[in-house]
Amino acid sequence: MSVVDKKPGKARLPSWIRVRVGTGGAPSAVAGAIGAAGLHTVCASAHCPNQSECFGRGMATFLILGDRCTRRCRFCAVEGGQPAAPDPGEAGRVAAAAARLKLRYVVVTSVTRDDLPDGGAGVFAETIRALRAACHGVRVEVLTPDFGGREADIDTVLDAQPEVFNHNLETVRRLQRTIRPQADYTRSLAVLAHAARRGREVVVKSGVMVGLGESDDELFEALGDLHAAGCRALTIGQYLSPSPAHEPVARFVAPALFEEFRAHALRMGFTAVAAGPMVRSSYNAESLFSAPAGIAHSC
């Protein structure tokens, strides 16, 4: 059976959903180093089910520009509200923490900052440059908001030369208004298309979730739109509702069907695909970036 329908009132997860829980040791060391620097991770803010595993491997995704988002997407656990002013020392602290943790590959994301004229693009660029200065040979992946579709702000990030430019489409066209009402399907595709045209050496990446009410045909249409926009690296993961106040899970997709999604994406021409119930945008990001063309990741 490829799909398990969500049963109303049932909290039990299917056997293939494995939330790793761990305490002490390396996870605490990573979380402690980041907390001591006054920094945030999307791992904790978004309640990522993989955070214990990633912290245990000395990995984390830095969340810059604070921990309050100006948007309220129905799938996301990051707190909404009025953000504080950008912290002028944040980029330096991210770089110092990455150096202390001896990170070779750093993923930087942010809350959406519609309150800022550039959407926070300048802080992304500053953080990339600070990482380059503090960590010799580091590779940087950015997972950005849409910056309101402003090409000048996308260019600000690209000019700092991240190895990977990631912006998530999140879901299919039909569900955009429900799931991410302040975003826009066409605008997100335009952001990726501009990065693909402008970035040259940059890897353009995006991610989608399944289990929000989409059909397989709608998913394949979204993948086709991503490929047409110039996206070549892709993540496909299972949506898990962060709380009863968020969008409920419409279906749980079994690993065998994720394998079909992965194979379909590779036939479309994507060169690196991570697909599986536990896959998230930045989970195993270094492995996906370093993998040969056609790599399969199942998680």
Secondary structure, DSSP 8 states (H G I E B T S, - for coil): --EEE--TT-----TT-------SHHHHHHHHHHHHTT-EEHHHHTT-TTHHHHHHTT--EEEES-S-BS---TT--S-BS------TTHHHHHHHHHHHTT-SEEEEEE---TTSTTTTHHHHHHHHHHHHHHSTT-EEEEE---GGG-HHHHHHHHHT--SEEE---BS-GGGHHHHSTTS-HHHHHHHHHHHHHHHTTSEEEEEEEESSS--HHHHHHHHHHHHHTT--EEEEEE---SSTTS----EEE-HHHHHHHHHHHHHHT-SEEEEETT--TTTTHHHHHHS-TTEEE--
